[in-house]
């Protein structure tokens, strides 16, 4: 009976894992959509500032230029730190693998399998919670009227 339940758990976990795999083409489409949304929001903020602060065309052009410069600086900073992030990810992966190997030596095969299933289920719960928080934040930001003059 235990083996049947364990086998069912593996099948369910495997099917969830298969469903969670993201097609690289989908990532590109999602990234493009996000960039378009960000561009639209930037245009809306500039239009709002133009209206609220009674900016002239020269000021609007300077603000756009400033934002583009800031965006380029942020991208450069991101690229500069890419190697450090990659090294840190590899380090964390190695530590996770070391813990996994140690747990494998401590637990029986059945306990180890059960622990793996439990760990994956908890990870899925955390992902879902993070996604939900992100959605709440997005809804909150859409509902809240934009006030102030942030750029």
Backbone as a printed PyTorch tensor [residue, N CA C, xyz], in Angstrom:
tensor([[[  0.8270,  -1.1880,   0.0000],
         [  0.0000,   0.0000,   0.0000],
         [  0.8700,   1.2500,   0.0000]],

        [[  1.9370,   1.2320,   0.8260],
         [  2.8290,   2.3790,   0.8960],
         [  3.5030,   2.6170,  -0.4500]],

        [[  3.8920,   1.5250,  -1.0940],
         [  4.5420,   1.6510,  -2.3920],
         [  3.5900,   2.2360,  -3.4200]],

        [[  2.3310,   1.8730,  -3.3480],
         [  1.3360,   2.3930,  -4.2700],
         [  1.1510,   3.9030,  -4.0660]],

        [[  1.0510,   4.3170,  -2.8200],
         [  0.9100,   5.7440,  -2.4970],
         [  2.1600,   6.5060,  -2.9380]],

        [[  3.3170,   5.9330,  -2.6760],
         [  4.5670,   6.5740,  -3.0710],
         [  4.6740,   6.6900,  -4.5880]],

        [[  4.2780,   5.6420,  -5.2900],
         [  4.3070,   5.6740,  -6.7540],
         [  3.3520,   6.7320,  -7.2840]],

        [[  2.1740,   6.8250,  -6.6870],
         [  1.2020,   7.8420,  -7.0960],
         [  1.7650,   9.2400,  -6.8450]],

        [[  2.4390,   9.4150,  -5.7190],
         [  3.0410,  10.7150,  -5.4010],
         [  4.0990,  11.0840,  -6.4340]],

        [[  4.8880,  10.1120,  -6.8470],
         [  5.9080,  10.3690,  -7.8770],
         [  5.2670,  10.7570,  -9.2050]],

        [[  4.2090,  10.0780,  -9.5550],
         [  3.5210,  10.3840, -10.8170],
         [  2.9480,  11.7930, -10.7810]],

        [[  2.3010,  12.1330,  -9.6810],
         [  1.7280,  13.4800,  -9.5410],
         [  2.8270,  14.5280,  -9.5750]],

        [[  3.9010,  14.2980,  -8.8360],
         [  5.0180,  15.2400,  -8.8120],
         [  5.6350,  15.3740, -10.1940]],

        [[  5.8000,  14.2690, -10.8780],
         [  6.3660,  14.3020, -12.2230],
         [  5.4940,  15.0690, -13.1870]],

        [[  4.1770,  14.8770, -13.0780],
         [  3.2860,  15.5960, -13.9940],
         [  3.2830,  17.0880, -13.6860]],

        [[  3.3890,  17.4690, -12.4090],
         [  3.4930,  18.8890, -12.0680],
         [  4.7860,  19.4680, -12.6110]],

        [[  5.8570,  18.7100, -12.4950],
         [  7.1410,  19.1890, -12.9970],
         [  7.0900,  19.3760, -14.5000]],

        [[  6.4540,  18.4620, -15.1930],
         [  6.3360,  18.5830, -16.6460],
         [  5.4990,  19.8080, -17.0080]],

        [[  4.4450,  20.0730, -16.2410],
         [  3.5730,  21.2080, -16.5260],
         [  4.2790,  22.5280, -16.2500]],

        [[  5.2480,  22.5180, -15.3590],
         [  5.9350,  23.7510, -14.9720],
         [  7.0530,  24.1320, -15.9330]],

        [[  7.4520,  23.2250, -16.8160],
         [  8.5310,  23.5390, -17.7380],
         [  8.0730,  24.6250, -18.6880]],

        [[  8.9430,  25.6200, -18.8810],
         [  8.6020,  26.7750, -19.6930],
         [  9.3540,  26.6830, -21.0110]],

        [[  8.6220,  26.8680, -22.0670],
         [  9.1910,  26.8790, -23.3980],
         [ 10.0220,  28.1540, -23.5650]],

        [[ 11.2500,  28.0670, -24.0850],
         [ 12.0560,  29.2830, -24.2810],
         [ 11.3520,  30.3300, -25.1370]],

        [[ 10.5490,  29.8830, -26.0800],
         [  9.8090,  30.8270, -26.9210],
         [  8.8110,  31.6050, -26.0650]],

        [[  8.1690,  30.9200, -25.0990],
         [  7.2270,  31.5890, -24.2030],
         [  7.9400,  32.6380, -23.3570]],

        [[  9.1680,  32.3290, -22.9160],
         [  9.9330,  33.2900, -22.1290],
         [ 10.1950,  34.5500, -22.9400]],

        [[ 10.5500,  34.3730, -24.2050],
         [ 10.8230,  35.5250, -25.0620],
         [  9.5710,  36.3740, -25.2390]],

        [[  8.4400,  35.7190, -25.4430],
         [  7.1760,  36.4470, -25.6100],
         [  6.8360,  37.1910, -24.3290]],

        [[  6.9960,  36.5150, -23.1830],
         [  6.6900,  37.1440, -21.8900],
         [  7.6040,  38.3470, -21.6570]],

        [[  8.8900,  38.1920, -21.9590],
         [  9.8510,  39.2820, -21.7850],
         [  9.4680,  40.4600, -22.6740]],

        [[  9.0710,  40.1740, -23.9050],
         [  8.6780,  41.2320, -24.8370],
         [  7.4400,  41.9640, -24.3100]],

        [[  6.4700,  41.2060, -23.8090],
         [  5.2530,  41.8130, -23.2460],
         [  5.5960,  42.6980, -22.0500]],

        [[  6.4840,  42.2130, -21.1830],
         [  6.8730,  43.0000, -20.0090],
         [  7.5740,  44.2890, -20.4330]],

        [[  8.4530,  44.2050, -21.4240],
         [  9.1300,  45.4050, -21.9060],
         [  8.1440,  46.4020, -22.4790]],

        [[  7.1540,  45.9080, -23.2130],
         [  6.1310,  46.7960, -23.7660],
         [  5.3280,  47.4670, -22.6550]],

        [[  4.9740,  46.6950, -21.6220],
         [  4.2350,  47.2670, -20.4870],
         [  5.0500,  48.3420, -19.7860]],

        [[  6.3400,  48.0580, -19.5810],
         [  7.1990,  49.0330, -18.9080],
         [  7.3210,  50.3020, -19.7430]],

        [[  7.4490,  50.1620, -21.0420],
         [  7.5480,  51.3130, -21.9290],
         [  6.2690,  52.1370, -21.8790]],

        [[  5.1340,  51.4600, -21.8780],
         [  3.8470,  52.1410, -21.8040],
         [  3.7020,  52.8890, -20.4780]],

        [[  4.0890,  52.2330, -19.3820],
         [  4.0190,  52.9020, -18.0730],
         [  4.9110,  54.1370, -18.0360]],

        [[  6.1000,  54.0250, -18.6260],
         [  7.0160,  55.1560, -18.6600],
         [  6.3790,  56.3080, -19.4380]],

        [[  5.7800,  56.0150, -20.5520],
         [  5.1230,  57.0540, -21.3490],
         [  3.9710,  57.6870, -20.5720]],

        [[  3.2120,  56.8570, -19.8500],
         [  2.0990,  57.3780, -19.0530],
         [  2.6000,  58.3010, -17.9420]],

        [[  3.7080,  57.9080, -17.2860],
         [  4.2690,  58.7570, -16.2230],
         [  4.7520,  60.0860, -16.7840]],

        [[  5.3810,  60.0480, -17.9400],
         [  5.8560,  61.2920, -18.5470],
         [  4.6710,  62.1700, -18.9320]],

        [[  3.6280,  61.5710, -19.4840],
         [  2.4380,  62.3430, -19.8580],
         [  1.7980,  62.9680, -18.6200]],

        [[  1.7590,  62.2000, -17.5360],
         [  1.1920,  62.7180, -16.2830],
         [  2.0240,  63.8840, -15.7520]],

        [[  3.3410,  63.7200, -15.7720],
         [  4.2260,  64.8010, -15.3290],
         [  4.0650,  66.0240, -16.2290]],

        [[  3.9470,  65.7930, -17.5110],
         [  3.7770,  66.8720, -18.4770],
         [  2.5390,  67.6930, -18.1210]],

        [[  1.4740,  66.9800, -17.7690],
         [  0.2060,  67.6370, -17.4320],
         [  0.2740,  68.3060, -16.0570]],

        [[  0.7260,  67.5620, -15.0380],
         [  0.7440,  68.0750, -13.6690],
         [  1.7110,  69.2420, -13.4800]],

        [[  2.8830,  69.1360, -14.0850],
         [  3.9260,  70.1340, -13.8570],
         [  3.9870,  71.1850, -14.9630]],

        [[  3.1020,  71.0390, -15.9400],
         [  3.0620,  71.9890, -17.0430],
         [  4.4430,  72.0980, -17.7020]],

        [[  5.0000,  70.9450, -18.0770],
         [  6.3310,  70.9110, -18.6740],
         [  6.2740,  71.3640, -20.1300]],

        [[  7.3690,  71.9640, -20.5740],
         [  7.4420,  72.2890, -21.9930],
         [  8.1000,  71.1240, -22.7240]],

        [[  8.1290,  71.1770, -24.0460],
         [  8.6560,  70.0590, -24.8380],
         [ 10.1310,  69.7990, -24.5570]],

        [[ 10.8750,  70.8460, -24.3060],
         [ 12.2980,  70.7010, -24.0090],
         [ 12.5010,  69.9260, -22.7090]],

        [[ 11.7070,  70.2330, -21.7020],
         [ 11.8060,  69.5370, -20.4180],
         [ 11.4220,  68.0640, -20.5670]],

        [[ 10.3810,  67.7980, -21.3420],
         [  9.9480,  66.4180, -21.5690],
         [ 11.0680,  65.6360, -22.2470]],

        [[ 11.6940,  66.2460, -23.2420],
         [ 12.7890,  65.5830, -23.9550],
         [ 13.9570,  65.3080, -23.0110]],

        [[ 14.2780,  66.2480, -22.1320],
         [ 15.3710,  66.0530, -21.1830],
         [ 15.0470,  64.9450, -20.1890]],

        [[ 13.8040,  64.8910, -19.7450],
         [ 13.3890,  63.8460, -18.8050],
         [ 13.4850,  62.4800, -19.4750]],

        [[ 13.0260,  62.3820, -20.7230],
         [ 13.1210,  61.1160, -21.4570],
         [ 14.5780,  60.6950, -21.6050]],

        [[ 15.4280,  61.6720, -21.9200],
         [ 16.8560,  61.3900, -22.0640],
         [ 17.4450,  60.9010, -20.7480]],

        [[ 17.0640,  61.5550, -19.6550],
         [ 17.5440,  61.1570, -18.3310],
         [ 17.1050,  59.7350, -18.0030]],

        [[ 15.8610,  59.3980, -18.3150],
         [ 15.3630,  58.0540, -18.0450],
         [ 16.0910,  57.0040, -18.8770]],

        [[ 16.3590,  57.3310, -20.1310],
         [ 17.0920,  56.3870, -20.9890],
         [ 18.5080,  56.1700, -20.4660]],

        [[ 19.1260,  57.2390, -20.0000],
         [ 20.4810,  57.1390, -19.4410],
         [ 20.4550,  56.2560, -18.1970]],

        [[ 19.4720,  56.4790, -17.3370],
         [ 19.3420,  55.6870, -16.1140],
         [ 19.1070,  54.2210, -16.4450]],

        [[ 18.2770,  53.9680, -17.4350],
         [ 17.9860,  52.6010, -17.8590],
         [ 19.2540,  51.9110, -18.3810]],

        [[ 20.0330,  52.6320, -19.1710],
         [ 21.2840,  52.0810, -19.7070],
         [ 22.2750,  51.8090, -18.5770]],

        [[ 22.3430,  52.7130, -17.5930],
         [ 23.2360,  52.5140, -16.4440],
         [ 22.8440,  51.2690, -15.6570]],

        [[ 21.5440,  51.1030, -15.4430],
         [ 21.0600,  49.9380, -14.6980],
         [ 21.3700,  48.6400, -15.4530]],

        [[ 21.2070,  48.6740, -16.7650],
         [ 21.4930,  47.4890, -17.5660],
         [ 22.9830,  47.1520, -17.5010]],

        [[ 23.8230,  48.1860, -17.5720],
         [ 25.2710,  47.9720, -17.4950],
         [ 25.6520,  47.3900, -16.1340]],

        [[ 25.0430,  47.8980, -15.0770],
         [ 25.3150,  47.4030, -13.7220],
         [ 24.8780,  45.9430, -13.6020]],

        [[ 23.7440,  45.6390, -14.1830],
         [ 23.2390,  44.2610, -14.1760],
         [ 24.2250,  43.3340, -14.8760]],

        [[ 24.6920,  43.7380, -16.0440],
         [ 25.6400,  42.9190, -16.8030],
         [ 26.9670,  42.7670, -16.0550]],

        [[ 27.3850,  43.8480, -15.3900],
         [ 28.6430,  43.8150, -14.6470],
         [ 28.5980,  42.7800, -13.5250]],

        [[ 27.4630,  42.6670, -12.8760],
         [ 27.3160,  41.7530, -11.7350],
         [ 26.8740,  40.3580, -12.1340]],

        [[ 26.6970,  40.1240, -13.4250],
         [ 26.1900,  38.8380, -13.8990],
         [ 27.0990,  37.6760, -13.4840]],

        [[ 28.4030,  37.8620, -13.6050],
         [ 29.3500,  36.8080, -13.2390],
         [ 29.2740,  36.4550, -11.7660]],

        [[ 29.1330,  37.4720, -10.9150],
         [ 29.0270,  37.2140,  -9.4800],
         [ 27.7580,  36.4400,  -9.1620]],

        [[ 26.6510,  36.8200,  -9.8110],
         [ 25.3980,  36.1090,  -9.5770],
         [ 25.5200,  34.6560, -10.0080]],

        [[ 26.1510,  34.4520, -11.1590],
         [ 26.3090,  33.0910, -11.6800],
         [ 27.1590,  32.2450, -10.7240]],

        [[ 28.2520,  32.8300, -10.2160],
         [ 29.1210,  32.1050,  -9.2850],
         [ 28.3670,  31.7660,  -8.0010]],

        [[ 27.5790,  32.7060,  -7.5110],
         [ 26.8130,  32.4800,  -6.2900],
         [ 25.7740,  31.3680,  -6.5050]],

        [[ 25.1520,  31.3660,  -7.6740],
         [ 24.1760,  30.3140,  -7.9810],
         [ 24.8450,  28.9470,  -8.0210]],

        [[ 26.0140,  28.8820,  -8.6190],
         [ 26.7500,  27.6100,  -8.6820],
         [ 27.1380,  27.1370,  -7.2790]],

        [[ 27.5350,  28.0870,  -6.4420],
         [ 27.9130,  27.7690,  -5.0660],
         [ 26.7090,  27.2070,  -4.3080]],

        [[ 25.5590,  27.8480,  -4.4640],
         [ 24.3490,  27.3750,  -3.7900],
         [ 23.9430,  25.9930,  -4.3100]],

        [[ 24.1000,  25.7860,  -5.6030],
         [ 23.7710,  24.4910,  -6.2040],
         [ 24.6600,  23.3970,  -5.6210]],

        [[ 25.9490,  23.6860,  -5.4660],
         [ 26.8820,  22.7170,  -4.8970],
         [ 26.5150,  22.3950,  -3.4500]],

        [[ 26.1510,  23.4120,  -2.6760],
         [ 25.7550,  23.1840,  -1.2830],
         [ 24.4860,  22.3440,  -1.2070]],

        [[ 23.5410,  22.6250,  -2.1050],
         [ 22.2980,  21.8640,  -2.1310],
         [ 22.5890,  20.3990,  -2.4700]],

        [[ 23.4840,  20.1720,  -3.4180],
         [ 23.8520,  18.8060,  -3.8080],
         [ 24.5590,  18.0820,  -2.6640]],

        [[ 25.4110,  18.8100,  -1.9310],
         [ 26.1170,  18.2200,  -0.7950],
         [ 25.1140,  17.7920,   0.2780]],

        [[ 24.1470,  18.6530,   0.5750],
         [ 23.1400,  18.3150,   1.5730],
         [ 22.3320,  17.1110,   1.1010]],

        [[ 21.9890,  17.0980,  -0.1710],
         [ 21.2280,  15.9860,  -0.7330],
         [ 21.9850,  14.6680,  -0.5700]],

        [[ 23.2730,  14.7060,  -0.8610],
         [ 24.0940,  13.4940,  -0.7130],
         [ 24.1660,  13.0450,   0.7430]],

        [[ 24.3030,  13.9890,   1.6600],
         [ 24.3660,  13.6430,   3.0800],
         [ 23.0330,  13.0760,   3.5600]],

        [[ 21.9250,  13.6690,   3.0940],
         [ 20.6090,  13.1540,   3.4850],
         [ 20.4170,  11.7370,   2.9420]],

        [[ 20.9280,  11.4940,   1.7610],
         [ 20.8190,  10.1730,   1.1510],
         [ 21.5510,   9.1270,   1.9930]],

        [[ 22.6740,   9.5300,   2.5740],
         [ 23.4330,   8.5860,   3.4020],
         [ 22.7900,   8.3860,   4.7760]],

        [[ 22.0120,   9.3520,   5.2420],
         [ 21.3760,   9.2610,   6.5570],
         [ 20.0550,   8.5010,   6.4910]],

        [[ 19.2630,   8.7940,   5.4680],
         [ 17.9140,   8.2270,   5.3740],
         [ 17.9070,   6.8960,   4.6290]],

        [[ 16.8660,   6.1250,   4.9220],
         [ 16.6540,   4.8930,   4.1450],
         [ 16.1450,   5.3220,   2.7650]],

        [[ 16.2100,   4.4300,   1.7720],
         [ 15.7230,   4.8080,   0.4340],
         [ 14.2630,   5.2840,   0.4270]],

        [[ 13.4140,   4.6210,   1.2140],
         [ 12.0060,   5.0340,   1.2910],
         [ 11.8800,   6.4150,   1.9210]],

        [[ 12.6220,   6.6330,   3.0230],
         [ 12.5810,   7.9390,   3.6920],
         [ 13.1220,   9.0290,   2.7800]],

        [[ 14.1840,   8.6990,   2.0550],
         [ 14.7900,   9.6780,   1.1490],
         [ 13.7970,  10.0750,   0.0460]],

        [[ 13.1330,   9.0800,  -0.5330],
         [ 12.1410,   9.3640,  -1.5730],
         [ 11.0000,  10.2230,  -1.0350]],

        [[ 10.5380,   9.8860,   0.1630],
         [  9.4620,  10.6400,   0.7910],
         [  9.9170,  12.0770,   1.0700]],

        [[ 11.1500,  12.2450,   1.5180],
         [ 11.7110,  13.5720,   1.7930],
         [ 11.7970,  14.3860,   0.5040]],

        [[ 12.2170,  13.7440,  -0.5920],
         [ 12.3180,  14.4280,  -1.8840],
         [ 10.9390,  14.9340,  -2.3280]],

        [[  9.9370,  14.0760,  -2.2260],
         [  8.5800,  14.4520,  -2.6280],
         [  8.0980,  15.6210,  -1.7810]],

        [[  8.3180,  15.5360,  -0.4830],
         [  7.9010,  16.5960,   0.4350],
         [  8.6160,  17.9080,   0.1070]],

        [[  9.8970,  17.8210,  -0.1550],
         [ 10.6930,  19.0160,  -0.4550],
         [ 10.2110,  19.6810,  -1.7450]],

        [[  9.9250,  18.8840,  -2.7570],
         [  9.4280,  19.4370,  -4.0200],
         [  8.0520,  20.0650,  -3.8520]],

        [[  7.1980,  19.4450,  -3.0500],
         [  5.8620,  19.9910,  -2.8100],
         [  5.9660,  21.3400,  -2.0990]],

        [[  6.8540,  21.4330,  -1.1240],
         [  7.0400,  22.6990,  -0.4080],
         [  7.5770,  23.7760,  -1.3480]],

        [[  8.4720,  23.3940,  -2.2460],
         [  9.0160,  24.3530,  -3.1960],
         [  7.9040,  24.8840,  -4.1090]],

        [[  7.0240,  24.0010,  -4.5500],
         [  5.9060,  24.4150,  -5.3930],
         [  4.9840,  25.3710,  -4.6330]],

        [[  4.7620,  25.0910,  -3.3480],
         [  3.9300,  25.9740,  -2.5260],
         [  4.5560,  27.3560,  -2.4320]],

        [[  5.8710,  27.4060,  -2.2230],
         [  6.5640,  28.6950,  -2.1320],
         [  6.4810,  29.4570,  -3.4520]],

        [[  6.6430,  28.7370,  -4.5630],
         [  6.5370,  29.3850,  -5.8730],
         [  5.1440,  29.9660,  -6.0670]],

        [[  4.1270,  29.1940,  -5.7160],
         [  2.7490,  29.6590,  -5.8690],
         [  2.4920,  30.8720,  -4.9830]],

        [[  3.0250,  30.8470,  -3.7590],
         [  2.8420,  31.9770,  -2.8440],
         [  3.5360,  33.2260,  -3.3820]],

        [[  4.7300,  33.0500,  -3.9210],
         [  5.4520,  34.1920,  -4.4840],
         [  4.6910,  34.7540,  -5.6800]],

        [[  4.1650,  33.8840,  -6.5060],
         [  3.4040,  34.3220,  -7.6690],
         [  2.1560,  35.0810,  -7.2160]],

        [[  1.4990,  34.5670,  -6.1960],
         [  0.2960,  35.2170,  -5.6700],
         [  0.6250,  36.5950,  -5.0960]],

        [[  1.7340,  36.6830,  -4.3570],
         [  2.1490,  37.9860,  -3.8200],
         [  2.4230,  38.9560,  -4.9460]],

        [[  3.0450,  38.4730,  -5.9990],
         [  3.3280,  39.3160,  -7.1500],
         [  2.0510,  39.8150,  -7.7930]],

        [[  1.0660,  38.9430,  -7.8860],
         [ -0.2150,  39.3350,  -8.4690],
         [ -0.9320,  40.3410,  -7.5820]],

        [[ -0.8710,  40.1400,  -6.2670],
         [ -1.4940,  41.0860,  -5.3490],
         [ -0.8460,  42.4480,  -5.4830]],

        [[  0.4920,  42.4470,  -5.5580],
         [  1.2160,  43.7090,  -5.6910],
         [  0.8280,  44.4110,  -6.9880]],

        [[  0.7210,  43.6460,  -8.0620],
         [  0.3670,  44.2210,  -9.3540],
         [ -1.0410,  44.7940,  -9.3100]],

        [[ -1.9860,  44.0610,  -8.7010],
         [ -3.3640,  44.5610,  -8.5900],
         [ -3.4020,  45.8200,  -7.7350]],

        [[ -2.6250,  45.8230,  -6.6420],
         [ -2.5930,  46.9700,  -5.7550],
         [ -2.0580,  48.1910,  -6.4930]],

        [[ -1.0120,  47.9920,  -7.2770],
         [ -0.4210,  49.0980,  -8.0110],
         [ -1.3620,  49.6230,  -9.0820]],

        [[ -2.1460,  48.7380,  -9.6740],
         [ -3.0880,  49.1670, -10.7060],
         [ -4.2570,  49.9050, -10.0820]],

        [[ -4.6570,  49.5100,  -8.8790],
         [ -5.7930,  50.1360,  -8.2120],
         [ -5.4270,  51.4790,  -7.6020]],

        [[ -4.1870,  51.6050,  -7.1500],
         [ -3.7620,  52.8270,  -6.4810],
         [ -3.4930,  53.9120,  -7.5330]],

        [[ -4.1060,  55.0990,  -7.3610],
         [ -3.8230,  56.1740,  -8.3170],
         [ -2.3810,  56.6460,  -8.1740]],

        [[ -1.7300,  56.8530,  -9.2930],
         [ -0.3490,  57.3120,  -9.2950],
         [ -0.3360,  58.7910,  -8.9080]],

        [[  0.2780,  59.0810,  -7.7770],
         [  0.4170,  60.4710,  -7.3690],
         [  1.8790,  60.7450,  -7.1280]],

        [[  2.2500,  61.9910,  -7.1400],
         [  3.6460,  62.3360,  -6.9510],
         [  4.3120,  62.5310,  -8.2950]],

        [[  5.5930,  62.7860,  -8.2330],
         [  6.3270,  63.0690,  -9.4690],
         [  7.5060,  62.1450,  -9.6450]],

        [[  7.3310,  60.8910,  -9.2460],
         [  8.4490,  59.9640,  -9.4070],
         [  8.6760,  59.6930, -10.8770]],

        [[  9.9230,  59.4500, -11.1990],
         [ 10.2760,  59.2120, -12.5980],
         [ 10.4940,  57.7430, -12.8070]]])
